[in-house]
Amino acid sequence: MRSRTRENLAGWLFVAPVVAVLGLFLLLPILMALWVSLTGWNGQGSPFRAGVPFVGGENYARLFTEDGLARENFMTSIRNNVYYVAAVVPLQTALALFLALAVNRRATFFRTAFYFPSVTSSVAISVVFLFLFTNSGAVNQVLAFLGVNGPQWFSDPRGVIHLLIGTPPAALTGNELLGLTWWEWLSGPSVAMCAIIALVVWTTSGTFMLMFLAALQNIPGTLDEAAMIDGASRAQRFLRVTLPLLKPTMFLVLTLGLIGTWQVFDQIYVMSQGDPAKTTLTPAFLSYRTAFRDFDYGAGTAISFVLFLIIVLLTLLQRWIMRERRA
């Protein structure tokens, strides 16, 4: 018993420096930010001085229960981010897996070419895409050549469903949910958000491709050969052999994609600033704008903590869905 106690004590002594560093530079700032979210601090002086007003849960109530611009902006950002996540995560995962299968056991040139957008500055690529998707840019020029009248990418606030069906149904415009009408929830992402989605899928798929590629190269070739001898087709070998063995990597890719898409900021900052008509506004950018432009640091920090809670809950849900099930 004494020997085990000494081992535990020695273990804690070895990890104590790391625990201290994490506590000082990670846990303590989180607790300090939590305190700021409960105050009305305007950025002047220290948030811990006596004169800073303590508002409790008022900053959180303004986001969910109180009618006003704060709740409207927050719910609009949540709507936009839901569309963004629903499009980016499946597309980037599918594209990354396709690219990994395409370059597996082949020349490294294509691996480098597909990975190159991931290591290029996101700000630089965002500026390039901004020029491509202007009203007279290359994308609209190509669409005009094909006989299609291209949209005003960063000027039209209508959602893609709105563009497809035209006039919104009256039943959806007369009722509200959390400060937005049902039509505002269901009208789809704007074309500006679609342009940002295309940018992000293109730039992030290379990183996830490398993860899938590493997992593919760790799969023994004998398994595929055995399935081929048993008469399995290529599709059957992929679905029955390869894909199940990629499940841990798939979980990692989906988790990182989910976290990254809920934290999207730099593309929004460079390309749209939340416009047109708040259709590209996201919680991360709204938190920044509320704190550093409107000088309402308490409300901005509250938005970031709600975003943190959303990410944690969705990650736990994803882990539960993809858990190993016993037969």
N, C-alpha and C positions, 0 to 999 in steps of 0.2 A: 504493500500500500504506500509506504514511504517512497519507494523507488518510482512508482507511478506519479506521485505528487511532485517529485523532483523533475521528472520528465515533462510534466505539464508546465511547471514553473520555467524550466529551460526553454520550452517552446514559446511561451508568452514573452520571455525576455528577448528571444530572437525576432519576434514579430512586432515588439513594442515600438521600434523606430518607425516602421511603416504605418502602424496604427496612429502614432502621434502625428505623422505628416498628413495622413488622410483626415484625421480629426481637425487639424489646424487649417488646412487649405481646402477641404471639401465639406465636412460636416458643419464646422463653425460658420462658414459663409452662407450655407443653406439656412441655418437657424437665424442668422442675421437678416437674410432676405425674407424669411417668414415673418419676422417682426416688422419689417418695412411694409409688408402687404397688409398689416393690421393698423397702419397709421396713415395719416394724411400728409406725409413728408413731401415737400416740393423741391427737394434737391439742394436747399440752402442749409449749409452747416451740417452738423452730424445728425443722423436719424435717431441717435440715442440720447440726445440732449433733452432736458426737461420740457422745453417749449413745443416739441413736436406733438400734434394732436393724435390721440389714440382713438381710432374709429371702430375697432373690433372687426366684425364681419361685414361692415358696410360696403367695402370695396367688392366683396364677393356677391353681396346681395344686388348691387347695381348691375352685375353681369347676368344674373339669372331671374330675379324676381321683380325688380323695379323697372317700370316703363321709362324709356329715355334713350338718348343717343348711345350711351355706353352699352346697354344691352343689345341694341340694334346692330352696332358695329361688331360686337363680339359674336353674336349669332351669325352675322353675315360672314365673318371670318371662319367660323366653324363650318358653315355650309360650303364655302369655297374649298376649305382644306379637305373636307370629306370627299368632294368630287376629285380633288387632286390626288389623294391617297388611293381612291378606288381605281383611278386610271394608271397612275405611275407604278404602284407596287406590282400588279399583275404583268404589266407590259415590260417593265425592266427585268423582272424575274424570268419571264418567258424568253425574252431576247437574249439575256445572259446565258441561259441554258442552251438555247439554239446555237449561239456563237461558240460555246464551249464544246458542244458536240461537233461543230464544223471544223474546229482547229485542233481537236484531239488527235494526237499522233501525226501531226502535219508540221510544215515549216513554221518557224517562229516569226516570220515576217507578218503573217496575218494576226498572230497574237499581239504583236506590238502595235499594228495598225488599229486593231479594235480597242486596245487598251489606251491608246494615245489620248483620246478625248477626256479620259478620267484624270489625267495628270496635267491637263491644260488648265490655266486659270479660269475659274467659273465666271469671273467678272469679264474677262476678255471674250469668252464664248458668248456670254449674255449680250454684250455689245454687238457682236457679229450677227447674232440672231435678231437683234432689234432692227438692224439694217435690212436683213432678209425679209422681215415681216412688216415692213412699212407699206403704206398704201401703194407706192410705186416700186416696191422692192422686187427681188428676184422671185419670190414665191408667187406673188400676184402676176408677175410677168409670165411665169410658166403656166399658171391657171388660165390666163388670157389666151395663151397660145393653144390651149386645149379647149377653148370656147367656154370657159367658166369665169364668171364675174367674181373675182376674189373679194372677200370681206375687208372691212376696215379693222384690221386686227386689234389695234390698241385704241380704238375709238368707239367701237360698238359694244354696249354693255349687255346686249341680249344674250341669253343662254342658247346653246346649240339646239335644245328642244324647242325653244321659242322660235328660232330661225326656221326650224323644220315644219312646225305646225301653224305658225302665224299667230293669230289672235288667241290669247289665253282663255281657257274656259272660265266663265263667270263664277262657277262654284269654287274655284281655286283661288280667286282673287278677293273674295269677300270674307274669308275666314283666316285667322292668324294663329300662329304657334310660336311662342317665345319671341314675340315682337316682329316676326316676318310672316307674310302671307304664305299659304300653301304653295302658291305658284312660284314665289321667290325661292322656296325650298326645292322645288321640283323642276325648274326651268332649265337645269343643266349648267355646266360651266360655260363661261364666255369664250369667244374665240381667242381672246388674249390669254386666258388660262390654258387653252389648248396648245397655243404656241409655247408657253412655258413648260407644259407637260412634255411636248416633243423634245425640247431642249434637255430637260432633266433625264428623260429616258435614254437619250443618246449619250449623255456624258457619264451616267452612272452604271450603265450595263457592262462596261469594260472591267470595272473592279469586281463585280459579282461574277463575271465570266471567269476570272482567274480562280475564284473560290470553287466554282463548279468544275473547272479544269483540273485543279488539284485533287478534287474528290474522284473525278473520273479516272485519273491515272492511278489511283489507289485501289481501284476495283480489279480484282484478279481476272486476267483474260480467260482463264479456264472456265469461269462461270458462263461467260458468253458463248464459248465454244461448246460447252455441255448443252446449253439450251439450243444451240444451232443443230447439234447432233440429234436432239430430241424432236426436231422438226419445227421449232418455233420460228415465226417470221421475225423480220427486223423490228416491226412495231411491237410484237409480243415480247421480244427480248428487252426492248426499252421499257415497256410498262411493267413487266413481271420481274426483271432482274435489275436493270440499271436504276430506274426511278426509286424503288424501295431502298436501295443502298445509298441513294443521295439524300435521304430524308434528313439526317442531321445537318447537312450543308444547306438544304432547302429551308430548314428552320432558321439557321443563321442568316441566310440571305433575306428571308421575309422579315425577320426581327430588325435587322439593320435597315432594311428598306422602309419599314413602318416608322422607326424612330426618325430616320432622315427626312421622310416626307412630312411628318408633323412639325419638323423644325425648319422647314424651308424659309430662307430669308434673303440670301444674297441675290438670287435671280429676281425676286420680287423687288428688292431695293433698286437694282440696276435697270430693270426693264419697264416697270409699271408704277412703282410706288403705291400699289393698291388699286390703281385706276384700270379701266374706266368704270366709274360709278361704283367703286369698292368691289368689283367682281374678281379682283386678284388679291384682295386683302386677306392675309392669313394671321392666325393668332400670334406667331412669332414676330411678324412685322408690326402688328397692332400693339403688342407689348412694347416694342422699341419706340413706336411713335407716341404712345401714351406717356411713356416715362421721359424720353429724351427730347421730345418736341413740345408736348403739352405740359411737361414738368409735373406730372401727376405720378410720382414714383410708386406710391402705394397701389394705385389701380394697375399700373403696368406690371408690378411684381405679382399682384394677384392673378393677372392673366397668365403669367409664366408658370405659376404654381398649378393652376387649373390645367394648363397644357401638359405639365409634368404628370399630373394624375391621369389624364387621358392616355398618355403614352404607356404608363405603368399598367393600367387596366387592360388596354388592348394587347399588350405584350403577354400578360397573364392569360388572357382569353385565347390568344394564338397558341400559347404553350399547352393549354388544356385541350384545344382542338387537335393538335398534332402529337399528343402524348402517345406513348406505346400502350396499345390495348391488348390485354390478355385474351387468349382464345377461350 
